[in-house]
Amino acid sequence: MHWEQLLSAKRLSSSTRPEDIRSQFQRDYDRIIFSSPFRRLQNKTQVFPLPGSVFVHNRLTHSLEVASLGRSIANLVARELQKRDDIDNKEILHELGSIVSAACLAHDLGNPPFGHSGEKAISNYFTEGNGKVFEASLKLEQWSDLIAFEGNANAFRILTHQFNGRRKGGFALTYATLAAMVKYPYPSSANEKPSKYGFFHSETSTWESIAHECGIPKIDDEKAAYARHPLVFLVEAADDISYLIMDIEDAHKLRILNTEETESLLLSFFDPLLNKANLEYKQKIYLEVTDTNERIAFLRATVINLLVQQVSSIFLNNYNAIMEGSFESTLVKQLDGHYKAALKKCKDVSLSRIYKHPSVIKIELTGYNVLGMLMDEFAKAILEPEKSYNQKLLSLLPLQFNTESNELYHKLQSVVDFISGMTDLYAMQLYRDLKGIL
């Protein structure tokens, strides 16, 4: 793959405005941050229930932080790549930070309410709920989309699909930004069992045109799988670092983890020999900063800085394989030594103490009940719109989600589009209203 193709500024629309004070890729960032789907992320669960007196991360704050990390990683990589002799047009590399930060900003746009349990709730409607009856009427690739609803694929759809009354090309972003956010460049039907994937059957041709324009090769004809755009690795690394470290900080704020064990987890990223200066700096800061939360925030920031440096180096060390499309790992998985051990500690604690905490389990159970019921109500309504109750119910469906297609797949997609775009609060209120709960 070659950077001149990979960084295509062509847009998924018929026109491209000339640059002014902003580059084409900076425009992508602005289009996302001013959009309604992005604003709705402020009321979507990240891990913990939406905050009361203690403010923890939601999807919006997480996305902003991932964008910040992604820009830093990309700028470090760009600085080193500009020293290489095998890249002709080095000037285009200064846009890496803008592209990666825009892709990071958009990476969670497709996540439904109630965190990852929301994805499972939508899928379970088709695998275990009343939606099972639709299997016989759908093509295999269409059914595989529904039984494994995927937030990544939904984000791609939100950004590229022309919803009713909206512009052609969705957000009309550049091909480079769109390709940089597709972590799994293959359809749902590529896997025998439900698994992560990058685009729905309905957006296959859109992805193929983007891959062709960016010069991204197909690596498996049978599975319709493509190589990753190299910048995907940077977007993914920023996301991995952010949620692993920030979940630890949130757990401390909520007193799921005490201060001593939180400090221990974060300090395990420092090698006493290699990071002597950092540890001395930590002691100096601690003399001035006595607030416990600020101390943890300081350690978190220092750890993130260390990991940003490390994943940037890993990308550069595996540069040739990445550009050939043969690198199959994530950057974070390539961390070694004490970094690998420290990361494993954080993952183990997250799995055993954080993600299984009663507050997290309760919001997941709420998601199953709320989204399962809404899926059932609106699916029945859109398939039998002549009934008086269903007519009233469908009047709540925004015009952008109306479909003129008579195909079952597209009708069910319109329901999924509507429900996955809801905030936690709106979904819960609508559930109460339909249930008659005052």
C-alpha positions as CSV (number, residue, x, y, z in Angstrom):
1,M,0.0,0.0,0.0
2,H,1.2,3.6,-0.7
3,W,0.5,6.7,1.3
4,E,-0.6,8.8,-1.7
5,Q,-3.5,6.4,-2.3
6,L,-4.1,5.6,1.3
7,L,-4.6,9.3,2.2
8,S,-7.3,9.9,-0.4
9,A,-9.2,13.2,0.1
10,K,-11.9,12.0,-2.2
11,R,-15.3,12.3,-0.5
12,L,-18.3,9.9,-0.5
13,S,-20.4,12.5,-2.3
14,S,-20.5,14.1,-5.7
15,S,-18.6,17.3,-4.7
16,T,-15.6,18.3,-2.7
17,R,-15.3,21.9,-1.6
18,P,-11.9,23.6,-2.0
19,E,-9.7,23.9,1.1
20,D,-9.8,27.1,3.1
21,I,-8.3,27.5,6.6
22,R,-9.0,23.8,7.2
23,S,-7.7,20.8,5.3
24,Q,-10.1,18.2,3.9
25,F,-9.4,15.9,6.8
26,Q,-9.8,18.7,9.4
27,R,-13.3,19.2,7.9
28,D,-14.0,15.5,8.6
29,Y,-13.3,16.1,12.3
30,D,-15.5,19.2,12.4
31,R,-18.4,17.4,10.6
32,I,-18.3,14.6,13.2
33,I,-18.0,16.8,16.3
34,F,-21.0,19.0,15.2
35,S,-23.2,16.1,14.3
36,S,-26.3,14.9,16.2
37,P,-25.1,11.3,16.5
38,F,-21.9,12.5,18.1
39,R,-23.8,14.7,20.6
40,R,-26.0,11.8,21.6
41,L,-23.0,9.9,22.8
42,Q,-23.0,12.1,26.0
43,N,-26.1,10.0,27.1
44,K,-24.8,6.6,26.1
45,T,-23.1,4.3,28.6
46,Q,-19.4,3.5,28.3
47,V,-19.1,1.0,31.1
48,F,-20.6,2.4,34.3
49,P,-24.1,3.8,34.6
50,L,-24.5,7.4,33.6
51,P,-23.2,9.5,36.5
52,G,-24.9,10.9,39.5
53,S,-22.6,12.7,42.0
54,V,-19.5,11.1,40.5
55,F,-18.8,11.8,36.9
56,V,-17.4,8.8,35.0
57,H,-16.8,8.3,31.3
58,N,-19.7,8.1,28.8
59,R,-19.3,7.4,25.1
60,L,-18.7,11.1,24.3
61,T,-15.9,11.8,26.8
62,H,-14.3,8.4,25.8
63,S,-14.4,9.3,22.1
64,L,-12.8,12.8,22.7
65,E,-10.0,11.2,24.8
66,V,-9.4,8.5,22.1
67,A,-9.2,11.3,19.5
68,S,-6.6,13.1,21.6
69,L,-4.5,10.0,22.0
70,G,-4.9,9.0,18.4
71,R,-3.6,12.4,17.2
72,S,-0.5,12.1,19.5
73,I,0.3,8.6,18.3
74,A,-0.2,9.6,14.6
75,N,2.0,12.7,15.0
76,L,4.8,10.6,16.5
77,V,4.6,8.1,13.6
78,A,4.4,10.8,11.0
79,R,7.5,12.5,12.4
80,E,9.5,9.3,12.1
81,L,8.1,8.3,8.7
82,Q,9.2,11.6,7.3
83,K,12.8,10.5,7.8
84,R,12.4,7.5,5.5
85,D,13.9,7.5,2.0
86,D,11.3,5.1,0.5
87,I,8.4,7.6,0.8
88,D,8.3,10.1,-2.0
89,N,5.7,12.7,-1.1
90,K,6.5,13.2,2.6
91,E,4.4,16.4,2.8
92,I,1.1,14.4,2.9
93,L,2.2,12.7,6.1
94,H,1.5,15.8,8.2
95,E,-2.2,15.0,7.8
96,L,-1.9,11.7,9.7
97,G,-2.9,13.3,13.0
98,S,-6.0,14.9,11.5
99,I,-7.2,11.7,9.8
100,V,-6.6,9.5,12.9
101,S,-8.2,11.9,15.3
102,A,-11.3,12.2,13.1
103,A,-11.5,8.4,12.8
104,C,-11.1,8.1,16.6
105,L,-13.8,10.6,17.1
106,A,-16.2,8.5,15.0
107,H,-15.3,5.0,16.1
108,D,-18.2,4.7,18.6
109,L,-20.9,6.5,16.7
110,G,-22.6,3.2,16.0
111,N,-22.8,1.9,19.6
112,P,-26.3,1.5,20.9
113,P,-27.5,2.5,24.4
114,F,-26.4,0.6,27.5
115,G,-22.9,-0.2,26.3
116,H,-21.8,-3.5,24.8
117,S,-24.9,-5.1,26.4
118,G,-26.9,-3.1,24.0
119,E,-25.3,-4.8,21.0
120,K,-26.0,-8.2,22.6
121,A,-29.6,-7.2,23.3
122,I,-30.3,-6.3,19.7
123,S,-28.6,-9.5,18.5
124,N,-30.5,-11.6,21.1
125,Y,-33.8,-10.4,19.7
126,F,-33.0,-12.3,16.6
127,T,-31.3,-15.3,18.1
128,E,-33.4,-15.9,21.1
129,G,-36.4,-13.6,20.9
130,N,-39.4,-13.1,18.6
131,G,-37.1,-12.1,15.8
132,K,-36.1,-15.7,15.2
133,V,-39.0,-16.1,12.9
134,F,-37.3,-13.8,10.3
135,E,-34.4,-16.2,9.6
136,A,-36.3,-18.2,6.9
137,S,-37.2,-15.0,5.0
138,L,-33.6,-13.5,4.8
139,K,-30.5,-14.3,2.9
140,L,-27.6,-15.8,4.9
141,E,-25.5,-12.6,4.7
142,Q,-28.5,-10.4,5.8
143,W,-29.3,-12.7,8.7
144,S,-25.7,-12.7,9.9
145,D,-25.8,-8.9,10.2
146,L,-28.8,-9.1,12.5
147,I,-27.8,-12.0,14.8
148,A,-24.4,-10.3,15.5
149,F,-25.2,-6.6,15.6
150,E,-21.9,-4.8,15.5
151,G,-21.3,-1.2,16.6
152,N,-18.3,-0.9,14.3
153,A,-20.4,-1.8,11.3
154,N,-23.2,0.5,12.5
155,A,-20.8,3.4,12.7
156,F,-19.7,2.9,9.1
157,R,-23.4,2.8,8.1
158,I,-24.2,6.0,10.0
159,L,-21.3,7.8,8.3
160,T,-22.0,6.5,4.7
161,H,-25.6,5.6,4.3
162,Q,-28.1,8.0,2.7
163,F,-30.9,8.0,5.2
164,N,-34.3,9.3,4.1
165,G,-34.2,13.0,3.4
166,R,-30.5,13.2,4.0
167,R,-27.5,13.9,1.8
168,K,-25.9,11.4,-0.5
169,G,-22.9,9.7,1.1
170,G,-24.1,10.2,4.6
171,F,-21.5,12.5,6.3
172,A,-19.7,12.7,3.0
173,L,-16.3,12.1,4.7
174,T,-13.0,11.5,2.9
175,Y,-12.2,8.0,1.9
176,A,-9.0,8.1,4.1
177,T,-11.0,8.9,7.3
178,L,-13.6,6.2,6.6
179,A,-11.0,3.5,5.8
180,A,-9.0,4.4,9.0
181,M,-12.0,3.5,11.2
182,V,-12.8,0.1,9.7
183,K,-11.1,-2.2,12.2
184,Y,-12.5,-5.4,10.7
185,P,-12.5,-5.0,6.9
186,Y,-14.8,-7.8,6.1
187,P,-18.6,-8.5,6.3
188,S,-20.4,-10.5,9.0
189,S,-20.7,-13.5,6.7
190,A,-16.9,-13.9,6.7
191,N,-17.1,-15.8,10.0
192,E,-18.9,-19.1,10.6
193,K,-19.9,-17.9,14.1
194,P,-21.1,-14.4,15.1
195,S,-18.1,-12.2,15.5
196,K,-16.9,-8.7,15.0
197,Y,-17.0,-7.3,11.5
198,G,-16.6,-3.9,9.8
199,F,-19.6,-3.3,7.5
200,F,-23.2,-4.6,7.0
201,H,-24.2,-6.4,3.8
202,S,-26.0,-3.2,2.8
203,E,-22.8,-1.2,2.8
204,T,-20.5,-3.8,1.0
205,S,-20.3,-1.9,-2.3
206,T,-19.5,1.3,-0.4
207,W,-16.6,-0.3,1.4
208,E,-15.4,-1.9,-1.9
209,S,-15.2,1.5,-3.6
210,I,-13.3,3.0,-0.6
211,A,-10.9,0.1,-0.6
212,H,-10.3,0.4,-4.3
213,E,-9.7,4.2,-4.1
214,C,-7.3,3.8,-1.2
215,G,-5.4,0.9,-2.8
216,I,-6.3,-1.5,0.0
217,P,-5.8,-5.1,-1.3
218,K,-8.3,-7.9,-0.8
219,I,-6.5,-10.7,1.1
220,D,-9.2,-13.4,1.1
221,D,-11.6,-13.7,-1.9
222,E,-13.7,-16.4,-0.3
223,K,-14.4,-14.3,2.9
224,A,-14.3,-10.9,1.0
225,A,-11.7,-9.8,3.6
226,Y,-9.4,-6.9,3.0
227,A,-6.1,-5.7,4.5
228,R,-6.5,-3.0,7.1
229,H,-5.7,0.6,6.3
230,P,-2.4,1.2,8.2
231,L,-4.0,4.0,10.2
232,V,-6.5,1.6,11.6
233,F,-3.8,0.2,13.9
234,L,-3.3,3.7,15.4
235,V,-7.0,4.3,15.9
236,E,-7.3,0.9,17.6
237,A,-4.3,1.4,19.8
238,A,-5.7,4.8,21.0
239,D,-9.0,3.1,21.9
240,D,-7.3,0.2,23.6
241,I,-5.1,2.4,25.8
242,S,-7.9,4.7,26.6
243,Y,-10.5,2.3,27.8
244,L,-8.0,0.0,29.7
245,I,-6.5,2.8,31.7
246,M,-9.5,5.1,32.1
247,D,-11.7,2.2,33.4
248,I,-9.2,1.8,36.2
249,E,-9.4,5.5,37.0
250,D,-13.2,5.4,36.9
251,A,-13.3,2.4,39.2
252,H,-11.2,4.3,41.7
253,K,-13.5,7.2,41.6
254,L,-16.4,4.9,42.3
255,R,-14.5,3.2,45.1
256,I,-14.6,-0.2,43.4
257,L,-10.8,-0.1,43.6
258,N,-9.0,1.5,46.6
259,T,-6.2,4.0,46.2
260,E,-3.5,1.5,47.1
261,E,-4.4,-1.1,44.5
262,T,-5.1,1.6,41.8
263,E,-1.6,3.1,42.4
264,S,-0.1,-0.4,42.3
265,L,-1.7,-1.1,38.9
266,L,-0.6,2.1,37.4
267,L,2.9,2.1,38.8
268,S,3.5,-1.4,37.4
269,F,3.9,0.2,34.0
270,F,7.1,1.8,35.2
271,D,10.3,-0.2,35.0
272,P,12.3,0.9,38.1
273,L,15.5,0.8,36.0
274,L,14.3,2.2,32.7
275,N,11.9,4.8,34.2
276,K,13.9,6.0,37.2
277,A,13.4,9.7,36.1
278,N,9.6,9.2,35.9
279,L,9.5,7.6,39.3
280,E,11.5,10.5,40.8
281,Y,9.2,12.9,39.0
282,K,6.2,11.1,40.6
283,Q,7.7,11.6,44.1
284,K,8.3,15.3,43.4
285,I,4.7,15.8,42.2
286,Y,3.3,13.9,45.2
287,L,5.0,16.4,47.5
288,E,2.9,19.1,45.9
289,V,-0.3,17.2,45.0
290,T,-2.0,15.8,48.0
291,D,-5.5,15.3,46.6
292,T,-5.9,11.5,46.0
293,N,-7.9,11.8,42.8
294,E,-5.4,14.2,41.3
295,R,-2.6,11.9,42.2
296,I,-4.3,9.0,40.3
297,A,-5.0,11.3,37.4
298,F,-1.3,12.3,37.3
299,L,-0.3,8.6,37.3
300,R,-2.8,7.8,34.6
301,A,-1.5,10.6,32.4
302,T,2.1,9.4,32.8
303,V,1.1,5.8,32.0
304,I,-0.8,6.9,28.9
305,N,2.2,8.9,27.7
306,L,4.5,5.8,28.1
307,L,2.0,3.7,26.1
308,V,1.7,6.2,23.4
309,Q,5.5,6.1,22.9
310,Q,5.5,2.3,23.0
311,V,2.7,1.7,20.4
312,S,4.2,4.3,18.1
313,S,7.5,2.4,18.2
314,I,5.7,-0.9,17.6
315,F,4.0,0.5,14.5
316,L,7.3,1.7,13.1
317,N,9.1,-1.6,13.9
318,N,6.4,-3.5,12.0
319,Y,6.0,-0.9,9.3
320,N,6.8,-3.1,6.3
321,A,4.4,-5.9,7.3
322,I,1.7,-3.3,8.0
323,M,2.1,-1.7,4.6
324,E,2.0,-5.2,2.9
325,G,-1.2,-6.1,4.7
326,S,0.4,-9.1,6.5
327,F,0.5,-7.7,10.1
328,E,-2.3,-9.5,11.9
329,S,-1.9,-8.4,15.5
330,T,-2.9,-5.2,17.4
331,L,-0.2,-2.9,18.5
332,V,-1.1,-3.2,22.1
333,K,-0.8,-7.0,21.9
334,Q,2.8,-6.5,20.8
335,L,3.8,-4.8,24.1
336,D,6.4,-6.9,25.9
337,G,8.2,-7.1,29.2
338,H,6.8,-5.1,32.1
339,Y,4.4,-3.3,29.8
340,K,2.8,-6.6,28.8
341,A,2.6,-7.8,32.5
342,A,1.1,-4.5,33.7
343,L,-1.5,-4.5,30.9
344,K,-2.5,-8.0,31.8
345,K,-2.9,-7.0,35.5
346,C,-5.3,-4.2,34.4
347,K,-7.2,-6.5,32.1
348,D,-7.5,-9.2,34.8
349,V,-8.8,-6.6,37.4
350,S,-11.2,-5.1,34.8
351,L,-12.7,-8.5,34.1
352,S,-12.9,-9.7,37.6
353,R,-13.7,-6.6,39.6
354,I,-15.0,-3.8,37.2
355,Y,-17.1,-5.4,34.5
356,K,-18.7,-7.8,37.0
357,H,-19.5,-5.1,39.5
358,P,-23.2,-5.1,40.4
359,S,-23.7,-1.5,39.0
360,V,-22.4,-2.7,35.6
361,I,-24.4,-5.9,35.6
362,K,-27.6,-4.0,36.5
363,I,-27.2,-1.6,33.5
364,E,-26.6,-4.5,31.2
365,L,-29.8,-6.3,32.4
366,T,-31.7,-3.0,31.9
367,G,-30.4,-2.9,28.4
368,Y,-31.6,-6.4,27.6
369,N,-35.1,-5.7,28.8
370,V,-35.5,-2.2,27.4
371,L,-34.0,-2.8,23.9
372,G,-35.5,-6.3,23.6
373,M,-39.0,-4.9,24.2
374,L,-38.5,-1.9,21.8
375,M,-37.1,-4.1,19.1
376,D,-40.2,-6.4,19.4
377,E,-42.7,-3.5,19.4
378,F,-41.2,-1.6,16.4
379,A,-40.4,-4.7,14.3
380,K,-44.1,-5.8,14.6
381,A,-45.2,-2.3,13.8
382,I,-43.1,-1.8,10.7
383,L,-44.2,-5.2,9.3
384,E,-47.9,-4.6,10.0
385,P,-48.3,-0.8,9.6
386,E,-52.0,-1.0,8.8
387,K,-53.0,-1.8,12.5
388,S,-54.1,1.3,14.4
389,Y,-51.8,0.8,17.4
390,N,-48.8,0.3,15.0
391,Q,-49.7,3.5,13.1
392,K,-49.4,5.4,16.3
393,L,-46.2,3.7,17.2
394,L,-44.7,4.3,13.8
395,S,-45.5,8.0,14.1
396,L,-42.7,8.1,16.7
397,L,-40.2,6.9,14.1
398,P,-38.2,9.9,12.8
399,L,-38.6,10.5,9.0
400,Q,-34.9,9.7,8.3
401,F,-35.6,6.1,9.3
402,N,-38.6,5.6,7.0
403,T,-37.9,3.2,4.2
404,E,-39.8,2.8,1.0
405,S,-38.2,-0.6,0.4
406,N,-40.5,-3.6,0.7
407,E,-37.6,-5.9,1.4
408,L,-37.7,-7.4,4.9
409,Y,-34.0,-6.8,5.5
410,H,-34.3,-3.1,4.9
411,K,-37.4,-2.8,7.1
412,L,-35.7,-4.5,10.0
413,Q,-32.6,-2.3,9.4
414,S,-34.7,0.8,9.8
415,V,-35.9,-0.4,13.2
416,V,-32.3,-1.2,14.3
417,D,-31.1,2.2,13.0
418,F,-33.7,3.9,15.2
419,I,-33.2,1.9,18.3
420,S,-29.4,1.8,18.2
421,G,-29.3,5.6,17.8
422,M,-31.2,6.2,21.0
423,T,-29.6,7.5,24.2
424,D,-29.9,5.4,27.4
425,L,-32.3,8.0,28.8
426,Y,-34.6,8.2,25.8
427,A,-34.8,4.4,25.4
428,M,-35.7,4.0,29.1
429,Q,-38.3,6.7,28.9
430,L,-39.9,5.3,25.7
431,Y,-39.9,1.8,27.4
432,R,-41.8,3.3,30.4
433,D,-44.2,5.1,28.2
434,L,-45.1,2.0,26.2
435,K,-45.3,-0.1,29.3
436,G,-47.6,2.5,31.0
437,I,-45.1,3.0,33.8
438,L,-45.6,6.5,35.4
